[in-house]
Amino acid sequence: MRELTDQEKVRREKLEHIKSLGLDPFGQKFERTDYASYLKEKYESIEHDQFENMEDTACVAGRIMFIRKMGKASFFSIQDKTGKIQIYISINDIGEEDYNLFKTADIGDIVGVYGKVMKTRTGEVTIKCLKYTHLVKALRPLPEKFHGLTDIEERYRRRYVDLIMNEESKRVAFMRPKIIRCIQNYMDNQGFTEVETPVLTTLLTGASARPFVTHHNTQDLDMYLRIALELPLKRLLVGGMEAVYEIGRVFRNEGMDPKHNPEFTLMEAYLAYSNLEGMMDLTEGMYKEIANKVTLKTVYNWCGDEIDLGKPFKRISMVDAIKEVTGIDFKKEMTLEEAKSLAKEHNIEIEDHFQVGHIINAFFEKYVEETLIQPTFLYGHPVEISPLTKKNPEDPRFVDRFELFIGGKEFANAYTELNDPIDQLERFEEQLKERDLGNDEANDIDYDFIEALEYGMPPAGGIGYGIDRLCMLFTESDSIRDVILFPTMKERK
């Protein structure tokens, strides 16, 4: 059992005193009518002297963040979800009994206040307390005001304290759901239907990633937590839903860093009778919608770069982007040996399963990816790294796929979807060969999906968005842990 600090012992003594007064130290329902920031905005333009002729009242509730006790009258401030507001409290207004109750209050306690709205001579909107209600006794003191949670790991572990002490954390926490709601409204207005698909699956499909494995006891069956949303949504296109999207958690049993968390939020969308250009237009429109309706700006400082979402997004093929940086033209036909020779000259490691397309992608990742700072649609990926994508009709070495890069990081991945069941089966079989050669992220064969395609899936465009990374950009957060309320953490030693 942890030993209590002196402060914690005093707080527990006050808890017992509150009980002795016949009060519940952990409170009951409290009817409030107002919030801190709304009151400040409402009365911001009214001068101090004008309040003498006003009888406006307010009822607020929140956590005590500051106390200045001064004998028979005191000031304190409370914080609710919208911000802080100052309270003036006097024994002459609330009586000796309630004022003595107030004197037991500590920073961190939760209280309710009913009173008259006023403004101090310094111009601060304040509530003159006429009724004081104790709601919750905080048994642990908050961190010091100026130091807060200085250990960033502790901020993430004890997010509840971080949200109390850190205005920036609270801003991000409230902005994320606004961003997601904006996305939903945008997609709905584009004619899409939001759906839900299974989290548990028996096959690895839709992405290249290591899974989390679990076990279904009733069926005595090993299952995976999904790594992507793709194939169930494409089945819905076969079924005639035509425009569908899902925002959901996916799970990849991989490393953690400032841009990756093992469980994260993915959005995938599929639109029948569309293609790559349609997905580009949908995406650029969505980003501009968030900028215009949520953050109300188009320029963002993110991870040391200034990102401008107000300009048209650049569109360039992977081989052209590589040529711009390295001078190598992978548009030209070349043998695997020629590609390997180029890779060796440019210090690119070759794995056993690599074909020419893998080498092209390795050149991009080594020399180009980090240079794509402003929003860029990079299209024309090699067929070897895109098993679910339609081949480009003009050059079948490449597929109709794009990735959106911002700040040198991938933000979205889109396809003109493969709907040929014969080609799809061949791609799945190639994935199994790669697994035999050591690629432990290769896909399984989903025979039910092949069967679905045999019924006919309309030509379609599809896209996946990392919602956490999108939120990082729009909140100007450098770490994914800042936009996930409870990120995965290593165990304390």
C-alpha positions in Angstrom: 0.0 0.0 0.0 1.4 3.4 -1.0 2.1 5.7 1.9 0.1 8.9 1.9 1.8 12.3 1.7 1.1 15.0 4.3 -1.1 16.8 1.9 -3.2 13.7 1.2 -3.6 13.1 4.9 -4.9 16.6 5.4 -7.4 16.2 2.5 -8.7 13.0 4.0 -9.2 14.8 7.4 -11.2 17.4 5.5 -13.2 14.6 3.9 -14.2 13.3 7.3 -15.2 16.8 8.4 -17.5 17.2 5.3 -19.1 13.8 6.3 -19.6 15.1 9.8 -21.6 18.0 8.4 -24.0 15.5 6.9 -22.8 16.2 3.3 -21.7 13.7 0.7 -18.1 14.4 0.0 -18.4 13.0 -3.5 -21.6 14.9 -4.5 -24.9 14.5 -6.1 -26.5 15.8 -9.3 -26.1 19.6 -9.8 -28.2 21.7 -12.2 -25.9 24.3 -13.9 -27.1 26.8 -16.4 -23.9 28.4 -17.7 -20.3 27.7 -18.8 -17.2 29.8 -18.2 -16.2 30.8 -21.7 -19.8 31.6 -22.7 -20.2 34.0 -19.8 -17.0 35.7 -20.6 -18.0 36.2 -24.2 -21.5 37.3 -23.3 -20.3 40.1 -20.9 -17.0 41.0 -22.5 -18.2 44.3 -23.8 -20.1 45.4 -20.7 -18.2 47.9 -18.5 -17.8 47.5 -14.7 -20.2 50.3 -13.7 -23.0 48.9 -15.9 -23.3 45.8 -13.7 -24.7 47.9 -10.8 -28.0 48.2 -12.7 -28.1 44.6 -13.8 -29.4 41.5 -11.9 -28.0 38.8 -14.2 -27.3 35.5 -12.4 -25.5 32.4 -13.4 -25.0 28.8 -12.1 -21.7 27.2 -12.9 -19.8 24.1 -11.8 -16.2 23.0 -12.2 -12.8 22.2 -10.6 -11.1 24.8 -8.3 -7.9 25.8 -10.0 -6.9 28.8 -7.8 -7.8 30.1 -4.3 -6.9 33.4 -2.6 -8.4 33.3 0.9 -8.6 36.6 2.7 -10.5 36.3 6.0 -14.2 37.0 5.5 -14.0 37.3 1.7 -12.0 35.4 -0.9 -11.4 34.8 -4.6 -11.2 31.5 -6.4 -11.5 30.3 -10.0 -13.1 27.2 -11.3 -12.5 25.4 -14.6 -15.1 23.6 -16.7 -14.8 22.1 -20.1 -14.8 25.6 -21.8 -12.3 27.3 -19.6 -11.9 29.2 -16.3 -14.0 31.8 -14.5 -13.4 33.8 -11.3 -15.6 33.6 -8.3 -15.9 36.2 -5.5 -17.2 34.7 -2.2 -18.0 36.5 1.0 -19.3 35.5 4.4 -21.7 38.4 4.2 -23.3 36.9 1.0 -23.5 33.2 1.9 -23.4 33.0 5.7 -20.9 31.7 8.2 -21.8 28.0 7.8 -21.3 27.8 4.0 -18.3 30.1 4.2 -16.7 27.7 6.7 -17.4 24.9 4.3 -15.7 26.8 1.5 -12.6 27.3 3.8 -12.2 23.4 3.7 -11.8 23.6 -0.1 -8.6 22.7 -1.8 -7.3 23.2 -5.3 -8.7 20.3 -7.3 -12.0 20.1 -5.5 -15.2 20.2 -7.7 -17.8 22.8 -6.6 -21.0 24.4 -7.8 -21.6 28.2 -7.6 -24.8 30.2 -8.1 -24.4 34.0 -8.0 -24.7 37.4 -9.6 -22.6 38.2 -12.7 -20.3 41.2 -12.2 -17.0 42.6 -13.4 -14.0 43.6 -11.3 -12.3 47.0 -11.7 -9.6 45.2 -13.6 -12.2 44.1 -16.1 -12.5 40.4 -15.3 -15.9 38.8 -15.6 -16.6 37.3 -12.2 -19.5 35.6 -10.4 -20.4 37.0 -6.9 -21.3 33.8 -5.1 -24.7 33.7 -3.5 -24.9 29.9 -3.0 -21.9 27.6 -2.6 -22.2 23.8 -3.1 -19.5 21.3 -2.4 -19.6 18.5 -4.9 -16.4 16.4 -4.9 -13.4 16.3 -2.5 -10.2 15.7 -4.4 -7.9 13.4 -2.4 -4.8 14.0 -4.4 -3.3 17.5 -5.1 -2.8 18.6 -8.7 0.7 19.2 -10.0 2.3 22.6 -9.5 0.7 25.2 -11.7 4.0 26.2 -13.4 5.5 22.8 -13.8 2.5 20.6 -14.3 3.3 17.1 -15.7 6.8 17.8 -16.9 7.4 14.1 -17.7 5.9 13.7 -21.2 5.4 10.0 -20.6 3.3 10.7 -17.5 1.2 13.2 -19.5 0.1 10.3 -21.7 -0.3 7.8 -18.9 -2.3 10.2 -16.7 -4.2 11.9 -19.5 -6.9 12.9 -17.0 -4.4 15.1 -15.2 -2.9 16.4 -18.4 -6.4 17.5 -19.5 -6.9 19.4 -16.2 -3.5 21.2 -16.3 -2.8 21.6 -20.1 -4.9 23.9 -22.2 -3.2 22.7 -25.4 -4.1 19.0 -24.6 -7.7 20.0 -24.0 -7.8 22.0 -27.2 -6.6 19.0 -29.2 -9.0 16.6 -27.4 -12.0 18.7 -28.3 -10.9 19.5 -31.9 -10.4 15.8 -32.9 -14.1 14.9 -32.7 -15.0 18.1 -34.5 -12.7 17.1 -37.3 -14.2 13.6 -37.5 -17.7 15.0 -37.5 -16.7 17.4 -40.3 -15.5 14.4 -42.3 -18.7 12.5 -41.7 -20.8 15.5 -42.8 -18.6 15.9 -45.9 -18.8 12.3 -46.9 -22.6 12.2 -46.2 -23.1 15.2 -48.4 -21.1 13.5 -51.2 -23.6 10.7 -51.2 -21.7 8.1 -49.1 -23.2 5.8 -46.5 -21.3 5.2 -43.2 -21.1 1.5 -42.3 -19.6 -0.9 -39.7 -17.7 -4.1 -40.6 -16.1 -6.8 -38.4 -13.1 -6.1 -36.2 -12.4 -9.9 -35.8 -11.3 -11.8 -38.9 -9.8 -15.1 -39.8 -7.8 -13.8 -42.7 -5.0 -11.2 -43.2 -6.2 -9.0 -46.0 -6.3 -5.4 -47.2 -2.8 -4.3 -46.1 0.7 -5.5 -45.5 1.1 -5.6 -41.8 1.8 -8.0 -38.8 -1.5 -8.8 -37.0 -2.5 -9.2 -33.4 -3.7 -12.7 -32.8 -6.5 -13.7 -30.5 -8.6 -16.9 -29.9 -12.3 -17.6 -30.2 -13.0 -20.1 -27.4 -16.4 -21.4 -28.6 -15.2 -22.2 -32.1 -11.6 -23.0 -30.9 -10.4 -20.8 -33.7 -7.5 -18.4 -33.9 -8.6 -15.0 -35.2 -6.9 -11.6 -36.0 -7.8 -8.1 -35.1 -8.3 -6.4 -38.5 -5.3 -4.7 -40.1 -7.6 -2.9 -42.7 -11.2 -2.3 -43.6 -10.9 -2.9 -47.4 -12.4 -6.2 -48.4 -15.7 -6.1 -46.4 -16.4 -2.6 -47.8 -15.8 -3.8 -51.4 -18.2 -6.7 -50.8 -20.8 -3.9 -50.2 -20.1 -2.5 -53.6 -20.9 -5.9 -55.1 -24.1 -5.8 -53.1 -25.1 -2.5 -54.6 -24.4 0.1 -51.9 -22.2 1.9 -54.4 -20.7 4.6 -52.0 -19.6 3.5 -48.6 -17.1 4.5 -45.9 -16.1 3.4 -42.4 -14.2 5.1 -39.7 -12.9 2.5 -37.4 -10.0 1.1 -35.3 -7.5 -1.2 -36.9 -4.6 -3.0 -35.2 -1.1 -3.6 -36.5 1.5 -5.5 -34.3 4.3 -3.2 -35.1 6.6 -0.6 -33.6 5.7 2.6 -31.8 7.1 6.0 -32.6 5.9 9.6 -32.8 3.9 8.8 -36.0 2.7 5.2 -35.2 0.5 3.5 -32.6 -0.4 -0.2 -32.6 -4.1 0.6 -32.7 -5.1 3.6 -34.7 -8.1 5.0 -36.5 -8.5 4.4 -40.2 -11.1 5.6 -42.7 -11.7 3.8 -45.9 -14.1 4.9 -48.6 -15.2 3.2 -51.9 -17.2 4.8 -54.7 -18.6 2.8 -57.6 -18.0 4.1 -61.1 -15.2 6.4 -59.9 -11.4 6.2 -60.4 -8.1 7.6 -59.2 -8.9 11.2 -60.3 -12.3 10.9 -58.5 -10.5 9.9 -55.3 -8.0 12.8 -55.6 -10.9 15.3 -56.0 -12.8 13.8 -53.0 -9.6 14.0 -50.9 -8.6 17.5 -51.7 -12.1 18.6 -51.2 -12.3 17.0 -47.7 -9.0 18.5 -46.6 -10.1 22.0 -47.7 -13.5 21.4 -46.0 -11.8 20.7 -42.6 -9.6 23.7 -43.0 -12.5 26.0 -43.8 -15.0 24.7 -41.3 -13.0 23.5 -38.3 -9.6 25.2 -38.0 -10.6 28.3 -40.1 -7.2 28.5 -41.7 -5.2 26.9 -44.5 -1.6 27.2 -43.4 -0.2 24.9 -40.7 3.1 24.6 -38.9 3.7 20.9 -38.6 6.9 19.1 -37.6 9.0 22.0 -38.6 7.4 22.6 -42.0 4.9 25.2 -43.1 2.1 23.4 -44.9 -0.3 25.3 -47.2 -3.6 23.5 -47.9 -5.0 26.5 -49.7 -3.2 25.8 -53.0 -4.0 23.1 -55.5 -2.4 19.8 -54.4 0.5 18.7 -56.7 0.0 15.5 -58.8 3.1 13.5 -60.0 3.9 9.9 -60.9 6.3 7.9 -58.7 8.8 7.4 -61.5 8.8 11.1 -62.4 9.3 12.0 -58.8 12.3 9.6 -58.6 13.7 11.1 -61.8 13.4 14.6 -60.5 15.5 13.7 -57.4 18.0 11.1 -58.8 17.9 11.5 -62.5 17.1 7.7 -63.0 14.3 7.0 -65.4 12.3 3.9 -64.3 9.8 4.5 -67.1 12.2 2.7 -69.4 11.9 -1.1 -69.5 14.7 -2.8 -67.5 15.6 -6.3 -66.4 15.7 -7.3 -62.7 19.5 -7.5 -63.0 19.7 -3.9 -64.3 17.5 -2.7 -61.5 19.6 -4.6 -58.9 22.7 -3.0 -60.4 21.2 0.5 -60.0 20.2 -0.3 -56.4 23.7 -1.4 -55.5 25.1 1.8 -56.9 22.7 3.8 -54.8 23.2 1.8 -51.5 19.7 0.2 -51.6 19.4 -3.2 -49.8 17.8 -5.9 -51.9 15.6 -8.6 -50.2 15.1 -12.1 -51.6 11.6 -11.5 -52.9 12.4 -8.2 -54.6 11.3 -7.7 -58.3 11.9 -4.5 -60.3 8.8 -2.9 -58.8 10.1 -3.4 -55.2 13.3 -1.7 -56.2 11.5 1.3 -57.7 9.6 1.6 -54.4 12.8 1.4 -52.4 14.3 4.2 -54.5 11.3 6.3 -53.7 11.4 5.6 -50.0 15.1 6.4 -49.7 15.4 9.4 -51.9 12.0 11.0 -52.5 9.5 10.5 -49.8 10.9 13.0 -47.3 11.1 15.7 -49.9 7.3 15.8 -50.5 6.5 18.6 -48.1 3.5 20.4 -49.7 0.4 18.2 -50.4 1.3 15.9 -53.2 -0.7 13.1 -54.9 1.9 10.5 -55.9 0.5 8.0 -58.4 1.7 5.1 -60.6 3.0 2.5 -58.1 4.7 -0.7 -59.3 2.2 -3.6 -59.6 4.5 -5.8 -57.3 3.7 -3.6 -54.2 -0.1 -3.2 -55.0 -1.8 -6.6 -55.0 -5.3 -5.2 -54.8 -5.0 -2.5 -57.4 -6.1 -2.3 -61.1 -3.2 -2.3 -63.6 -2.7 0.8 -65.7 -4.1 0.0 -69.1 -1.2 1.9 -70.8 1.6 0.3 -68.9 0.7 -2.8 -66.9 4.0 -2.7 -64.9 2.2 0.0 -62.8 -1.1 0.3 -61.2 -3.8 3.0 -60.8 -2.9 4.0 -57.3 -1.9 7.2 -55.4 -0.7 8.1 -52.0 -1.1 11.6 -50.5 2.1 12.9 -48.9 2.3 15.9 -46.7 5.3 17.0 -44.7 7.2 13.9 -46.1 4.6 11.5 -44.6 1.9 9.4 -46.1 -1.6 10.6 -45.3 -3.8 8.6 -47.7 -3.6 5.6 -50.0 -6.0 5.3 -53.0 -6.7 2.9 -55.8 -8.7 2.5 -59.0 -10.0 -0.8 -57.5 -9.2 -4.2 -59.0 -12.5 -5.8 -59.9 -11.2 -8.7 -62.1 -11.6 -11.9 -60.1 -9.1 -13.8 -62.2 -6.4 -11.1 -61.9 -7.2 -10.8 -58.2 -6.7 -14.5 -57.6 -3.4 -14.4 -59.4 -2.3 -11.4 -57.2 -3.3 -13.3 -54.0 -1.2 -16.3 -55.2 1.8 -14.1 -55.8 1.4 -12.9 -52.2 1.7 -16.5 -51.0 4.9 -16.9 -53.0 6.3 -13.8 -51.3 5.4 -15.2 -47.9 7.3 -18.4 -48.8 10.3 -16.2 -49.6 10.2 -14.5 -46.2 7.7 -11.6 -46.5 5.7 -12.1 -43.3 3.4 -9.2 -44.1 2.0 -10.8 -47.3 -1.8 -11.3 -47.6 -3.8 -14.5 -47.3 -6.1 -15.6 -50.1 -9.7 -14.6 -49.4 -11.6 -17.0 -51.6 -15.0 -15.6 -50.4 -13.9 -12.2 -51.8 -12.9 -13.8 -55.1 -16.4 -15.3 -55.2 -17.9 -11.9 -54.5 -16.0 -10.4 -57.4 -17.3 -13.2 -59.7 -20.8 -11.8 -59.2 -19.5 -8.5 -60.6 -18.1 -5.4 -58.7 -18.6 -2.1 -60.5 -15.5 -0.1 -61.6 -14.7 1.9 -58.4 -12.3 4.2 -56.7 -11.2 3.5 -53.1 -9.1 5.3 -50.5 -7.8 4.9 -47.0 -7.0 7.8 -44.6 -5.0 7.7 -41.4 -7.3 9.7 -39.2 -4.8 10.2 -36.4 -2.1 11.6 -38.7 -4.8 13.8 -40.3 -5.7 15.1 -36.8 -2.0 15.7 -36.1 -1.7 18.0 -39.1 -4.9 20.0 -38.4 -4.1 20.4 -34.6 -0.4 21.0 -35.4 0.7 18.2 -33.1 4.1 16.6 -33.6 3.3 13.2 -32.0 0.5 10.8 -32.6 0.2 10.4 -28.8 -1.0 14.0 -28.6 -4.1 13.2 -30.7 -4.9 9.8 -29.2 -6.4 10.3 -25.7 -5.0 7.0 -24.4 -2.1 5.9 -26.5 -0.4 2.5 -26.1 2.4 2.9 -23.6 5.3 0.6 -22.4 4.7 -0.8 -18.9 6.2 1.1 -16.0 9.3 -0.7 -14.7 
